[in-house]
Structure formats: C-alpha cells, structure tokens
C-alpha cells in the first residue's frame, strides 16, 4: 500500500492488481472488492490521504479473513500516522 497526503480533506482509493498477481479476472476482482470494502469501513479514520492498494503475488491464494486482517493493520497504521495531519 502506498499513501500520500492530499489537500482535499477526504481519503481516496486507487487499486492496482495485475495479471501477474492473479491470473483470472475473477481473482483480480475479488481482491479489488475486498480492498474497496475494507477502505469503505475505515475511510472516516484516514482524513486526507490518497491510498493505492498494490496487489502482491500470493494474495489471490489467501482467504478473505486473512486479507481483511492485513488491510486492517495497514489502515490502523496509516490512521495513526495521519492523526497529527
């Protein structure tokens, strides 16, 4: 995940999941769907951040609970970093 502060005061999300990460469109769409849902749940804590979720190899083999837990840790860390913003 990459983040940068923005001047808008609200968070934005970008998704980058390539065919190298997940061969089938179904798997890529699943990863993006999980990323969007996790972002939706945590966006009120993020303030003005631009976030880009990058798909990594092996992510498509993980189950949904593992992916949500990983994203939860990322959102919590970025919310703490952005708190003084």
Beta strands, then each sheet from edge to edge (+ up, - down):
strand 1: 2-5
strand 2: 12-16
strand 3: 49-54
sheet 1: 1+ 3- 2-
end
